[in-house]
């Protein structure tokens, strides 16, 4: 897992502040968030390789030529104390649970940026890292159908939910205790 410096958080705060000079009410997420994270890493002295149009299913960025990272914005469920993020659409595996499970077990380390609540007067961003091991440990024969989804929980209590009606998109619910808090940024 990459060790993110305090400089990174400082640059990310500057970049998010600039974002909110243009967008007063809209949170920064998706490709916009990726770009601000890439710019902040670059400004902090990290070597970053990023292709915003790649749609790479393995990673979003490569840092210092060795660390594959995914960048995910998510939501925080205060009642469950977990971070909910969505991932790739896995329809290309044509509902082959062995291939889907093998793919998911090879996930990368993740930088997660989430909103700790919905009723804040300020834009609040919590930045954490989640190691790739937290996204592994699945078994192809352990998926349980519940409603329109197939679910499984690993040894880290991370819940995986495959949604066939959404082109087999994967959703994760990660206990906040399994994420490493890097910092919190508040912007008026």
Secondary structure, 3 states (H helix, E strand, C coil): CCCCCHHHHHHHHHHHHHHHHHCCCCCCCHHHHHHHHHHHHHHCCCCEEECCCCCCCCCCEEECCCEEEEEEEEEEECCCCEEEEEEEECHHHCCCHHHHHHHHCCCCEEEEEEECCCCCCCEEEEEEEECHHHHCCCCCCCCEEECCEEEEECCCCCEEEEEHHHCCEEEEEEEHHHCEEEEEEEEC
